[in-house]
Amino acid sequence: MTVHRLTARSVSKPWGITDVPSAFPSLSGDRVGEVWFTDAPMNASTLLVKYLFTSEKLSVQVHPNDADAQAVGLPLGKSECWYVVEAEADARLGIGLLASMDAAAVRSAALDGSLQDLLDWKPVSAGSFFYIPAGTIHAIGAGLQIVEIQQSADVTYRLYDYGRPRELHLERGLAVAQLGPYCMPERTVSANEHECLVEPGNAPFSVDSIVEADGDTFTLADDVSWFVPIKGHGLIDGHRWTAGECWVSEGHCDIAAEGPMHALVARVSPPGRD
């Protein structure tokens, strides 16, 4: 058994914020858009955990699945999920299209700037959770702090970027996109009980929400688990953990809460998933 606290690395983004919470490293006045948890052991490199901080909308984009990524020489596609930690009153997530469209119509909307109006912009609040399978057209709105758990693949096809001077990837993106509404469950995570948020076997990874009271303990017993504490502090096999961190455990691992605790726990799904 081993436990490893990952290193938090801030990444500058034009849509980020300058007043990043004190738990995370700042960038000397630059906008922090993402905080990546890096230096994972090799056997824990298949998932990537991030915090996102937004003051503007992110680009409209889509990711390929494993098969589509491997067809163009990439090792993995990218499915991901979002847990909303904080949200301003009018915060939105754009997930899927309002109606089914053909590729030519989506391409035209991307070029004339109307694509953002064709997304299903869903109102969200703290505790909102969405699983975003590869192929889902999506965008993250302003005024949000989000934990993102994703396959560790650097592959994003940008369809629209509000006039920012960045490359678009229309042909590749439209080739892998689901050109219709989002059909996965929308949910608000309970503050009082354990929940399975992403089922093992139905996705490249699973995610559980863990809630414990002061003095409670729970055990991780999988080959590799990612422990992402959202609230609280305590001990993980004798090491101190606190909210805003990310830990990787291998094998049996006991986690104790010193005060009320809420955490996400992610695991890679076994081969042969649907």
BELTAWO-V223793 format. One record per residue. N is the residue number from 1. RES is the residue in three letters. PHI is phi in degrees with one decimal (none if undefined). Layout:
# BELTAWO-V223793
N,RES,PHI
N,RES,PHI
This chain:
# BELTAWO-V223793
1,MET,none
2,THR,-139.8
3,VAL,-127.3
4,HIS,-143.9
5,ARG,-84.9
6,LEU,-76.3
7,THR,-85.3
8,ALA,-83.8
9,ARG,-124.4
10,SER,-80.5
11,VAL,-125.5
12,SER,-73.9
13,LYS,-140.1
14,PRO,-64.8
15,TRP,-97.9
16,GLY,-82.5
17,ILE,-128.6
18,THR,-96.2
19,ASP,-103.6
20,VAL,-62.4
21,PRO,-54.8
22,SER,-63.4
23,ALA,-69.1
24,PHE,-119.3
25,PRO,-71.0
26,SER,-89.2
27,LEU,-129.3
28,SER,50.5
29,GLY,94.5
30,ASP,-70.2
31,ARG,-76.0
32,VAL,-93.3
33,GLY,-101.4
34,GLU,-138.3
35,VAL,-121.9
36,TRP,-95.9
37,PHE,-99.9
38,THR,-114.8
39,ASP,57.0
40,ALA,-70.0
41,PRO,-57.4
42,MET,-56.5
43,ASN,-77.2
44,ALA,-120.5
45,SER,-93.8
46,THR,-82.7
47,LEU,-120.0
48,LEU,-130.6
49,VAL,-108.5
50,LYS,-136.0
51,TYR,-105.1
52,LEU,-117.7
53,PHE,-129.4
54,THR,-122.9
55,SER,-111.7
56,GLU,-140.3
57,LYS,-67.3
58,LEU,-84.2
59,SER,-60.9
60,VAL,-81.1
61,GLN,-148.8
62,VAL,-152.3
63,HIS,-121.1
64,PRO,-78.4
65,ASN,-82.9
66,ASP,-58.1
67,ALA,-63.6
68,ASP,-67.0
69,ALA,-66.5
70,GLN,-67.1
71,ALA,-66.0
72,VAL,-111.4
73,GLY,88.7
74,LEU,-97.9
75,PRO,-73.3
76,LEU,-143.3
77,GLY,-87.3
78,LYS,-143.1
79,SER,-99.0
80,GLU,-151.8
81,CYS,-140.9
82,TRP,-126.9
83,TYR,-114.9
84,VAL,-84.0
85,VAL,-83.5
86,GLU,-140.4
87,ALA,-149.0
88,GLU,-68.3
89,ALA,-59.5
90,ASP,-105.7
91,ALA,-67.8
92,ARG,-138.9
93,LEU,-120.7
94,GLY,-92.4
95,ILE,-135.5
96,GLY,75.3
97,LEU,-96.4
98,LEU,-67.1
99,ALA,-149.9
100,SER,-68.5
101,MET,-139.9
102,ASP,-93.4
103,ALA,-61.5
104,ALA,-63.9
105,ALA,-69.1
106,VAL,-66.4
107,ARG,-61.8
108,SER,-61.5
109,ALA,-66.7
110,ALA,-66.1
111,LEU,-77.6
112,ASP,-95.4
113,GLY,89.7
114,SER,-86.9
115,LEU,-59.3
116,GLN,-60.2
117,ASP,-82.4
118,LEU,-94.7
119,LEU,-75.9
120,ASP,-87.6
121,TRP,-86.2
122,LYS,-95.3
123,PRO,-67.2
124,VAL,-134.4
125,SER,-145.6
126,ALA,-55.2
127,GLY,100.0
128,SER,-64.2
129,PHE,-140.0
130,PHE,-138.4
131,TYR,-93.9
132,ILE,-114.0
133,PRO,-66.0
134,ALA,-50.6
135,GLY,97.5
136,THR,-81.8
137,ILE,-71.2
138,HIS,-155.0
139,ALA,-156.0
140,ILE,-104.4
141,GLY,-85.6
142,ALA,-80.8
143,GLY,77.0
144,LEU,-129.6
145,GLN,-120.2
146,ILE,-132.0
147,VAL,-93.5
148,GLU,-113.7
149,ILE,-114.5
150,GLN,-144.1
151,GLN,-62.1
152,SER,-83.1
153,ALA,-133.0
154,ASP,-91.7
155,VAL,-143.8
156,THR,-133.9
157,TYR,-104.4
158,ARG,-88.2
159,LEU,-101.2
160,TYR,-159.3
161,ASP,-139.6
162,TYR,57.0
163,GLY,84.7
164,ARG,-64.2
165,PRO,-81.5
166,ARG,-124.5
167,GLU,-64.5
168,LEU,-100.3
169,HIS,-132.9
170,LEU,-66.3
171,GLU,-66.4
172,ARG,-66.9
173,GLY,-66.8
174,LEU,-67.7
175,ALA,-68.5
176,VAL,-114.1
177,ALA,-82.6
178,GLN,-86.1
179,LEU,-95.9
180,GLY,-161.8
181,PRO,-67.4
182,TYR,-74.4
183,CYS,-122.6
184,MET,-84.1
185,PRO,-63.8
186,GLU,-102.7
187,ARG,-148.3
188,THR,-112.2
189,VAL,-73.3
190,SER,-69.6
191,ALA,-90.6
192,ASN,-125.4
193,GLU,-153.3
194,HIS,-67.3
195,GLU,-144.1
196,CYS,-90.1
197,LEU,-94.4
198,VAL,-128.0
199,GLU,-72.8
200,PRO,-65.5
201,GLY,94.2
202,ASN,-98.1
203,ALA,-155.5
204,PRO,-66.2
205,PHE,-150.3
206,SER,-115.6
207,VAL,-138.8
208,ASP,-118.2
209,SER,-100.2
210,ILE,-115.4
211,VAL,-121.4
212,GLU,-135.2
213,ALA,-96.8
214,ASP,-53.9
215,GLY,89.5
216,ASP,-75.2
217,THR,-133.7
218,PHE,-145.5
219,THR,-121.4
220,LEU,-102.5
221,ALA,-130.2
222,ASP,-83.5
223,ASP,-56.7
224,VAL,-140.6
225,SER,-134.5
226,TRP,-105.8
227,PHE,-107.3
228,VAL,-121.5
229,PRO,-74.8
230,ILE,-91.9
231,LYS,-142.4
232,GLY,103.2
233,HIS,-158.1
234,GLY,168.0
235,LEU,-125.0
236,ILE,-124.2
237,ASP,48.6
238,GLY,89.3
239,HIS,-96.4
240,ARG,-79.0
241,TRP,-120.7
242,THR,-148.3
243,ALA,-58.1
244,GLY,92.7
245,GLU,-104.7
246,CYS,-143.3
247,TRP,-121.1
248,VAL,-114.7
249,SER,-119.3
250,GLU,-123.5
251,GLY,82.2
252,HIS,-64.1
253,CYS,-149.9
254,ASP,-100.8
255,ILE,-120.9
256,ALA,-114.0
257,ALA,-101.2
258,GLU,-111.7
259,GLY,107.9
260,PRO,-58.7
261,MET,-133.6
262,HIS,-136.6
263,ALA,-146.4
264,LEU,-104.3
265,VAL,-125.6
266,ALA,-114.7
267,ARG,-142.8
268,VAL,-77.2
269,SER,-72.2
270,PRO,-68.1
271,PRO,-58.2
272,GLY,88.5
273,ARG,-64.0
274,ASP,-70.3
